[in-house]
Structure formats: structure tokens, C-alpha cells
């Protein structure tokens, strides 16, 4: 579809102000341009320069030199709010810094993700399937910046709503038996087969489409079964469940959906059952390592599971675990993985037609 500008299809160059530079977007998003140095903002918030610098770094920003006007009224207000919580005894300083880092890392990824989505949509609308020239790409970035800054007021309440929804779900898990210390997890890795060779044949735009399709498909299937996508890293997705049957359904649905998808290469999956260490939304430990190593030896379109998961699958209907030959896994040792298969007559349990 050709690019048609702001009337229902996003902004065009006319939506930019006369300069359309970083200062203008800073004014639109933060209220006022940067006009304060580090001493001025720390004095206004009632904290030391050292404390102000620690919180600025926790947000993910570099060192500010004396005399640089890097801070806005919004920065002052945020720092003053955190400082008040620390002074009133609500937060110890280190706890406040950790919470700030968690917000900063999450928001950094969110902002980058949203900017990339908007830029890709602008490019698609303006150029269709053609690769933009260098000059056109610069113009695309300017239009994307204007569109994204214009969306901020509409996205902000949605962001708050989604955060509260996710926080509610997290608290419910925290209060349930599933999150008790020592609760066992099923950890799975889904990996695209021959991804390196696939990358060589694709343009950057086609590669972006492939990775987006992979992540969307994995997220839809994992969440449909009540699982959690822990993280995605290019050609690999790490997911977690607390129950065996949903994990088995996720793994088999994933490999089947990708085998049927014309855009994606086949996937292979490794899964393991056991304790994990949870930290800052991620998972660590031997169970995670074992699932990763099983993925590396699984065949295209196949799912390998460890001994612990094999035993738990035995009484379940709809699935079977077939032993394979002995293998040596780096850092793990000798194992005999089993291949997970559906029992004849069992059907896929998620609807992925939107991706096919």
C-alpha cells in the first residue's frame, strides 16, 4: 500500500515542526527542553550530586559533565519523587536504585522496540517492498520520529494499564503455590534451524520480518498454554511453565507451526525439568543449561526432553517420549534424551492460523 500521510496512515513530513530536531522532540515528550545542569537538578531535588549521578546512571544514561545542561523539569520531578521515598523510609537507597534499573532496562527495550516497529511501518507505507535509498531512509527516520512522539499521549495510558495487568498476574503467581521456593519448572528453548545460512540469503528487511514472525508465533503459542516467554534472542526463544502437559503442548505446537510456515525455517526444541534460579525476570541454573544443550542436539522439527521430564510425561495421555541414543552434552555429561511425540489421534491445541 503506498504511503498516504497522516490521514489514518500515520504522519508525513508536514507533521514535523520547522526544525524537527532532537530538542523539539524533547520538548514534546518531556515538556520543556533541557535547561539545568547536574548541580541545579540535585539541589532542586534535595539530594547530593553523587546521589543524583547514581540515579542518572541507574536509568542507563552516561556521565554528565559540569556545565552541561542535560536535565529537564521532568528529570527534576522524577528525582525529587524518588528522593522523597528514600527520605521517608519507604525505600532504602540501594533498593530504589535497583527498581530504577529495572524500569530503565525495560523501558529502553520497549522504546527501541516501538521505534523499530514505527520505522518499519513508515518504510512499508512509503516504499512498499522496495529498499529505500540512503536519503529516503533518513526521511523515513524523521517521519517515524514525528509519528512516535505524536503517539506518546495515546500509548502512555495503555502502557500503565498493561503494567498493572502484568503486575496483578505476577502478584497472583507470587501468592500461589506455583511460586513457592523450590517449585520445579519446565524450561524450553526453541531454536531456528540453520539460521546463519538463512541470514545470508535475506535482505535486512526480510530478516526483520522473519525474526518478528518467529517471536510473534512463539509468544502466541506459549501464552495460549499459560506459559511465559522469558526472553527472545534473535533465532532463539526461552520459555517456562510450571506444569508438564502445557510444556509438551507448547513444544509440539511450535515445531509443527514452524514446519507449516512458508516464511520460517524449521525449529528444534530442548526441554528440561527441575529447579531454576529466578532473577530480574530471567532464569538461570543447571535446568536451563540442560534444556539449552538438548536443543543443540535435537533434530530439525524435533523436541528432545531430559530424563526428569520423560518420567513425568509417562502417565499423560496425548504424548509419548521415545528414547534416543546416548549423547555427551557440553558441561552436562552423558545423557540419553527422549524425543517428544504426539500419540496417534492427538491434535494440536492452539490456533495459529493467523500466522500461516
Residue pairs with C-beta under 8 A, 6 or more apart in sequence:
1 124
1 125
1 128
2 125
2 126
2 128
3 9
3 12
3 122
3 125
3 126
3 127
4 125
5 11
5 12
5 14
6 12
6 14
6 15
9 125
10 118
10 121
10 122
10 125
10 143
10 147
11 143
11 146
11 147
11 150
12 143
13 139
13 142
13 143
15 143
15 146
15 147
15 150
16 142
16 143
16 146
17 24
20 142
20 145
20 146
23 33
25 145
25 149
26 33
26 34
26 72
27 33
28 149
28 150
28 152
29 149
29 152
30 72
30 73
30 74
30 75
31 72
31 73
31 74
32 72
32 73
32 74
33 72
34 69
34 70
34 71
34 72
35 69
35 71
35 72
36 44
36 69
36 70
36 71
36 72
36 75
36 76
37 64
37 66
37 67
37 68
37 69
37 70
37 71
38 49
38 52
38 53
38 56
38 64
38 66
38 68
38 70
38 71
39 49
39 66
40 71
41 52
41 71
41 75
41 76
41 79
42 48
42 49
42 51
42 52
42 79
44 76
44 80
45 52
45 76
45 79
45 80
45 83
46 80
46 83
46 87
47 79
47 83
51 83
51 93
52 79
53 63
53 64
54 97
55 79
55 82
55 96
55 97
55 100
56 64
57 63
58 97
58 100
58 101
58 104
59 100
59 101
59 103
59 104
60 101
60 104
60 105
60 108
64 70
64 71
82 91
82 96
82 100
85 91
85 96
86 92
86 93
86 96
91 99
102 280
110 159
114 148
114 155
115 144
115 148
116 208
118 144
118 147
118 148
118 151
119 140
119 141
119 144
120 205
120 208
122 140
122 143
122 144
122 147
123 132
123 137
123 140
123 205
126 132
126 136
126 139
126 140
126 143
127 136
127 140
129 205
131 203
131 205
132 140
173 179
177 183
178 242
182 275
183 242
183 275
184 242
184 273
184 274
184 275
185 240
185 241
185 242
185 273
185 274
185 275
185 276
185 283
185 287
186 240
186 241
186 242
186 243
186 244
186 247
186 271
186 272
186 273
186 309
187 238
187 239
187 240
187 271
187 272
187 273
187 274
187 276
187 283
187 287
187 288
187 291
188 238
188 239
188 240
188 241
188 247
188 250
188 251
188 269
188 270
188 271
188 291
189 236
189 237
189 238
189 239
189 269
189 270
189 271
189 291
189 292
189 294
189 295
190 218
190 236
190 237
190 239
190 251
190 254
190 255
190 267
190 268
190 269
190 295
191 235
191 236
191 267
191 268
191 269
191 270
191 295
191 296
192 198
192 214
192 235
192 236
192 258
192 264
192 265
192 266
192 267
193 265
193 266
193 267
193 268
193 300
193 301
194 265
194 300
195 234
195 235
195 265
198 210
198 265
199 207
202 210
209 263
210 263
210 264
211 234
211 235
213 261
213 263
213 264
213 355
214 235
214 237
214 258
214 264
215 232
215 237
216 355
217 254
217 257
217 258
217 261
217 264
217 352
217 355
218 229
218 232
218 237
218 239
218 254
219 229
220 350
220 352
220 354
220 355
221 250
221 253
221 254
221 257
221 350
221 352
222 228
222 229
222 237
222 239
222 250
222 254
223 229
224 349
224 350
224 351
225 241
225 246
225 247
225 249
225 250
225 253
225 349
225 350
226 241
226 243
226 246
227 239
227 240
227 241
227 246
227 247
227 250
228 239
228 240
228 241
229 237
229 238
229 239
230 238
230 239
230 240
230 281
230 282
230 283
231 237
231 238
231 281
231 282
232 238
236 295
238 283
238 288
239 250
240 276
240 283
241 247
241 250
244 273
244 309
244 312
244 313
244 316
245 316
245 318
245 319
247 271
247 309
248 313
248 316
248 318
248 319
248 340
249 349
249 350
251 269
251 271
251 303
251 340
252 303
252 319
252 340
252 341
252 342
252 348
253 348
253 349
253 350
253 352
254 267
254 269
255 266
255 267
255 268
255 269
255 301
255 302
255 303
256 348
257 348
257 350
257 352
257 355
257 356
258 264
258 265
258 266
258 267
259 266
259 267
259 301
260 356
261 355
261 356
266 300
266 301
267 300
267 301
268 295
268 298
268 299
268 300
268 301
268 302
268 303
268 304
269 295
269 298
269 302
269 303
269 304
270 290
270 291
270 292
270 293
270 294
270 295
270 296
270 297
270 298
270 303
270 304
270 305
270 337
271 291
271 294
271 303
271 304
271 305
271 306
271 309
271 340
272 287
272 288
272 290
272 291
272 294
272 305
272 306
272 308
272 309
273 287
273 305
273 306
273 308
273 309
273 312
274 285
274 286
274 287
274 290
274 308
275 285
275 287
276 283
276 284
276 285
276 287
276 288
277 283
277 284
277 285
278 284
286 332
289 331
289 332
290 306
290 329
290 332
290 335
291 306
293 329
293 330
293 331
293 332
294 304
294 305
294 306
294 329
294 335
294 337
295 304
296 329
297 304
297 327
297 329
297 337
298 304
298 337
298 339
299 339
302 339
303 339
303 340
304 324
304 337
304 338
304 339
304 340
305 313
305 321
305 337
305 338
305 339
305 340
306 335
306 337
307 335
307 336
307 338
309 321
310 321
310 323
310 338
313 319
313 320
313 321
313 340
314 321
317 343
317 346
318 342
318 343
318 346
319 340
319 341
319 342
319 343
319 346
320 340
320 341
320 342
320 343
321 338
321 339
321 340
321 341
322 338
322 339
322 341
323 336
323 337
323 338
324 336
324 337
324 338
324 339
325 336
326 334
326 335
326 336
327 334
327 335
327 336
327 337
328 334
328 335
329 335
